[in-house]
Amino acid sequence: MGNAKEPLAKFHVQVYKNGRIAIPGNEREYFGLDKHDIVNLVIRKVVGGKVIGRGQFWAQLTIHGRLTIPNGLRAELDIKEGDQIEVLLIDFIKLKNKVGDKAYQLFQAVKSGKYFVIGEDEEQKILENPYFLLNGK
């Protein structure tokens, strides 16, 4: 057997509607996690102090460190709204650091569904610089 490795963090959270959970604020602050970052989690369903089920998944954080446990995993572990689960933070990827500022801004623009009604002058500016409106008007 190899050396056991410790998780980056271990915490307990409540499961909300549609399997949403949130990484606690102090953990997000400590690791510098923000929306769009990707986390690798192991979750444990614990009943009476005994682990009765485990699962692993990758998820992308939304605002306030929220993410959703996949439907199939919730079903297989019988995780329901209101349950308390144990979460192990195994790894994370700071998306902005991996793709660079411009790609990160593009990613945010695409995810937000943001659009602009523009005039002829703005159209010309966009033709000269496709990223003209990337940070908003």
LUMVEX-557528 format. One line per 3 residues: number of its first residue (from 0); their letters; for each residue y, z, x of N, C-alpha, C, CB. Coordinates in steps of 0.02 Angstrom, whole numbers, m for minus. Glycine has a CB too. Example, Ala and Ser with C-alpha at 12.3 -4.5 7.8 and 13.67 -1.06 7.14 Angstrom:
2
0 = as = m284,390,660,m225,390,615,m165,390,660,m224,452,565; m112,354,642,m53,357,684,2,394,645,m30,286,704
This chain:
137
0 = mgn = m59,0,42,0,0,0,62,0,44,0,61,m48; 113,m39,25,175,m43,63,220,16,51,212,m107,46; 275,18,86,323,72,77,359,64,11,374,72,135
3 = ake = 363,118,m27,398,116,m90,473,113,m76,381,179,m134; 507,72,m112,580,64,m104,614,96,m164,600,m12,m98; 668,129,m151,706,161,m205,750,110,m241,750,219,m177
6 = pla = 761,119,m307,809,76,m341,880,93,m318,803,83,m418; 926,47,m330,996,61,m314,1023,118,m357,1039,m2,m324; 1001,120,m420,1023,172,m466,971,181,m521,1092,154,m497
9 = kfh = 970,241,m549,927,257,m606,969,294,m657,863,299,m584; 967,273,m719,1006,305,m771,973,296,m839,1079,277,m772; 997,332,m888,969,328,m956,1024,302,m1002,943,398,m980
12 = vqv = 1004,258,m1048,1052,229,m1095,1021,226,m1164,1073,158,m1072; 1065,221,m1213,1043,211,m1282,1042,137,m1296,1090,249,m1332; 993,116,m1335,987,46,m1355,1027,38,m1420,912,25,m1364
15 = ykn = 1070,m12,m1421,1111,m26,m1480,1084,m88,m1516,1184,m36,m1460; 1120,m107,m1567,1100,m164,m1609,1083,m225,m1566,1157,m181,m1658; 1031,m261,m1586,1008,m321,m1552,988,m310,m1480,1061,m374,m1555
18 = gri = 969,m248,m1463,945,m234,m1396,998,m229,m1343,897,m285,m1376; 1060,m218,m1363,1114,m212,m1314,1112,m143,m1281,1183,m225,m1346; 1125,m144,m1217,1134,m82,m1178,1195,m92,m1133,1070,m64,m1136
21 = aip = 1218,m40,m1102,1275,m46,m1056,1260,m5,m993,1341,m22,m1090; 1276,m35,m937,1272,2,m874,1331,50,m873,1273,m47,m812; 1319,114,m861,1373,164,m863,1430,146,m816,1346,232,m845
24 = gne = 1490,164,m837,1551,148,m800,1551,173,m727,1610,178,m834; 1525,233,m715,1524,258,m646,1478,216,m602,1502,331,m645; 1424,190,m629,1379,147,m591,1412,79,m577,1312,137,m628
27 = rey = 1445,51,m628,1480,m13,m619,1534,m6,m566,1511,m38,m685; 1571,49,m570,1626,60,m522,1598,68,m451,1667,122,m542; 1546,107,m443,1516,120,m378,1493,55,m344,1458,168,m384
30 = fgl = 1461,11,m383,1435,m52,m355,1484,m111,m362,1370,m70,m390; 1541,m99,m394,1591,m153,m403,1568,m206,m451,1606,m184,m337; 1527,m187,m501,1500,m235,m549,1553,m252,m602,1437,m208,m582
33 = dkh = 1555,m315,m621,1603,m338,m670,1569,m389,m716,1666,m369,m636; 1604,m408,m769,1575,m458,m813,1558,m521,m774,1622,m474,m872; 1506,m553,m794,1477,m614,m764,1431,m599,m706,1533,m659,m742
36 = div = 1434,m538,m678,1386,m523,m624,1316,m521,m654,1404,m456,m590; 1267,m532,m611,1197,m536,m634,1160,m477,m604,1164,m604,m612; 1121,m443,m646,1084,m384,m625,1009,m394,m635,1108,m322,m662
39 = nlv = 970,m363,m591,898,m362,m595,879,m291,m615,863,m384,m527; 849,m284,m674,834,m217,m700,760,m208,m714,874,m205,m764; 737,m147,m706,673,m125,m732,690,m74,m786,625,m95,m676
42 = irk = 660,m81,m844,671,m32,m897,605,4,m910,699,m65,m962; 611,66,m929,553,107,m944,562,139,m1012,541,161,m889; 511,133,m1054,511,170,m1116,474,235,m1102,477,129,m1175
45 = vvg = 508,291,m1115,481,357,m1099,475,396,m1164,526,395,m1047; 416,424,m1176,404,466,m1235,372,531,m1211,359,429,m1289; 403,586,m1229,376,651,m1208,371,660,m1133,308,661,m1238
48 = gkv = 418,630,m1097,419,636,m1025,370,590,m989,405,706,m1006; 334,548,m1027,285,503,m997,306,431,m1007,215,516,m1027; 304,391,m954,320,319,m959,263,285,m996,331,287,m889
51 = igr = 279,253,m1053,227,219,m1092,234,143,m1090,229,243,m1164; 286,119,m1058,294,46,m1051,350,31,m1003,309,14,m1119; 342,m26,m969,391,m48,m920,403,m123,m927,368,m32,m848
54 = gqf = 463,m144,m907,478,m216,m907,532,m230,m856,499,m240,m976; 535,m293,m834,585,m314,m785,618,m377,m811,553,m326,m715; 683,m384,m799,720,m445,m818,785,m448,m780,733,m448,m894
57 = waq = 811,m508,m776,878,m522,m749,925,m532,m808,879,m584,m701; 986,m508,m803,1035,m517,m858,1105,m525,m829,1032,m456,m907; 1147,m557,m868,1217,m565,m848,1258,m515,m887,1241,m638,m861
60 = lti = 1302,m480,m851,1344,m430,m883,1400,m462,m923,1373,m382,m831; 1417,m430,m978,1476,m450,m1016,1527,m394,m1007,1459,m463,m1092; 1577,m393,m1049,1630,m343,m1044,1600,m272,m1049,1683,m354,m1100
63 = hgr = 1628,m226,m1012,1607,m156,m1010,1535,m147,m987,1617,m124,m1078; 1509,m194,m947,1442,m188,m921,1386,m195,m971,1435,m123,m888; 1401,m228,m1026,1350,m237,m1078,1303,m294,m1060,1383,m250,m1146
66 = lti = 1241,m288,m1084,1191,m340,m1077,1140,m331,m1132,1158,m339,m1006; 1096,m379,m1140,1046,m377,m1193,976,m379,m1164,1056,m434,m1243; 934,m333,m1186,863,m334,m1167,831,m393,m1205,827,m265,m1183
69 = png = 794,m436,m1171,763,m493,m1205,720,m472,m1266,720,m533,m1156; 724,m513,m1319,688,m499,m1381,614,m485,m1369,695,m557,m1429; 581,m529,m1332,510,m522,m1321,492,m457,m1286,484,m580,m1280
72 = lra = 532,m437,m1238,520,m375,m1202,529,m315,m1248,566,m369,m1141; 581,m318,m1289,591,m263,m1338,532,m258,m1385,656,m275,m1379; 507,m315,m1408,450,m315,m1454,387,m287,m1419,436,m386,m1480
75 = eld = 374,m310,m1359,313,m288,m1324,314,m214,m1306,304,m329,m1261; 373,m187,m1292,379,m116,m1276,398,m74,m1336,431,m107,m1221; 405,m106,m1394,424,m72,m1456,488,m32,m1447,367,m26,m1480
78 = ike = 539,m65,m1419,605,m34,m1409,648,m52,m1469,638,m58,m1343; 676,m1,m1500,715,m10,m1561,786,18,m1551,681,23,m1621; 830,m4,m1595,898,23,m1596,895,99,m1600,940,m7,m1654
81 = gdq = 935,133,m1558,937,206,m1558,892,237,m1506,919,231,m1625; 843,200,m1480,800,227,m1428,840,241,m1364,742,178,m1412; 817,290,m1327,843,304,m1260,792,275,m1211,855,381,m1248
84 = iev = 817,237,m1162,772,209,m1112,797,226,m1043,766,133,m1120; 752,223,m995,769,234,m925,779,165,m893,714,275,m888; 831,159,m854,847,95,m823,851,104,m747,915,67,m850
87 = lli = 819,58,m711,823,57,m639,861,m6,m619,753,59,m605; 916,2,m584,953,m55,m557,920,m72,m490,1030,m38,m548; 888,m131,m488,851,m152,m430,894,m193,m382,789,m193,m451
90 = dfi = 934,m238,m410,975,m283,m369,1030,m311,m413,932,m340,m337; 1080,m342,m382,1132,m376,m419,1161,m431,m377,1187,m326,m441; 1191,m479,m412,1225,m535,m380,1296,m536,m407,1187,m603,m393
93 = klk = 1344,m531,m362,1414,m537,m382,1429,m611,m383,1463,m498,m332; 1431,m639,m443,1437,m711,m451,1496,m740,m414,1441,m728,m524; 1553,m706,m418,1613,m731,m385,1602,m739,m310,1672,m684,m398
96 = nkv = 1566,m693,m279,1552,m696,m207,1505,m753,m190,1523,m631,m183; 1462,m772,m235,1412,m824,m222,1439,m894,m230,1353,m814,m266; 1484,m904,m279,1506,m972,m295,1577,m987,m273,1501,m983,m369
99 = gdk = 1615,m937,m252,1684,m948,m232,1732,m944,m291,1691,m1015,m198; 1795,m936,m275,1846,m925,m327,1852,m983,m376,1912,m913,m294; 1856,m1044,m351,1867,m1101,m396,1808,m1110,m443,1878,m1166,m355
102 = ayq = 1747,m1107,m417,1688,m1114,m460,1684,m1056,m509,1624,m1117,m417; 1702,m997,m488,1702,m939,m532,1751,m949,m590,1718,m874,m493; 1811,m974,m574,1860,m987,m626,1835,m1040,m674,1927,m1010,m594
105 = lfq = 1802,m1091,m648,1773,m1143,m692,1720,m1112,m737,1743,m1200,m650; 1678,m1071,m709,1626,m1038,m747,1657,m997,m804,1583,m993,m702; 1709,m959,m788,1742,m918,m839,1772,m962,m894,1796,m874,m808
108 = avk = 1803,m1017,m875,1834,m1062,m924,1781,m1092,m970,1872,m1118,m888; 1725,m1113,m942,1672,m1142,m983,1642,m1090,m1030,1616,m1172,m938; 1628,m1030,m1004,1598,m977,m1045,1645,m955,m1101,1581,m917,m1001
111 = sgk = 1710,m956,m1089,1757,m931,m1139,1767,m980,m1197,1824,m917,m1107; 1751,m1044,m1186,1763,m1093,m1238,1838,m1107,m1247,1733,m1070,m1303; 1877,m1085,m1200,1950,m1093,m1205,1970,m1166,m1202,1984,m1053,m1148
114 = yfv = 2020,m1184,m1241,2045,m1253,m1241,2121,m1250,m1250,2011,m1296,m1297; 2152,m1307,m1238,2225,m1312,m1243,2243,m1376,m1280,2258,m1310,m1174; 2292,m1373,m1323,2324,m1432,m1350,2380,m1448,m1300,2352,m1422,m1425
117 = ige = 2381,m1509,m1275,2427,m1525,m1221,2472,m1583,m1241,2389,m1542,m1157; 2527,m1588,m1205,2574,m1643,m1213,2565,m1694,m1158,2646,m1618,m1215; 2605,m1747,m1161,2600,m1801,m1112,2613,m1776,m1041,2648,m1856,m1129
120 = dee = 2663,m1731,m1032,2679,m1705,m965,2620,m1666,m936,2741,m1660,m968; 2589,m1625,m977,2532,m1586,m954,2473,m1632,m938,2511,m1533,m1006; 2465,m1684,m978,2411,m1731,m964,2419,m1762,m895,2409,m1787,m1018
123 = qki = 2480,m1780,m878,2493,m1809,m813,2478,m1759,m757,2566,m1832,m808; 2498,m1696,m768,2484,m1645,m718,2409,m1634,m709,2518,m1579,m738; 2372,m1638,m763,2299,m1631,m760,2268,m1690,m723,2269,m1625,m831
126 = len = 2295,m1750,m733,2270,m1809,m698,2282,m1802,m623,2304,m1873,m725; 2337,m1770,m605,2352,m1759,m534,2312,m1700,m506,2427,m1746,m526; 2300,m1649,m547,2264,m1589,m526,2221,m1565,m584,2314,m1533,m503
129 = pyf = 2156,m1581,m584,2111,m1563,m639,2109,m1488,m653,2042,m1587,m624; 2131,m1446,m606,2128,m1373,m614,2194,m1344,m637,2107,m1341,m549; 2241,m1387,m656,2308,m1366,m675,2307,m1310,m727,2347,m1425,m703
132 = lln = 2268,m1315,m778,2268,m1266,m832,2214,m1213,m825,2260,m1300,m898; 2180,m1212,m770,2124,m1167,m761,2142,m1094,m773,2096,m1174,m692; 2200,m1074,m753,2221,m1005,m763,2265,m996,m824,2257,m980,m702
135 = gk = 2264,m1043,m869,2303,m1037,m931,2371,m1068,m924,2310,m966,m951; 2404,m1075,m981,2471,m1104,m982,2522,m1055,m959,2489,m1129,m1052
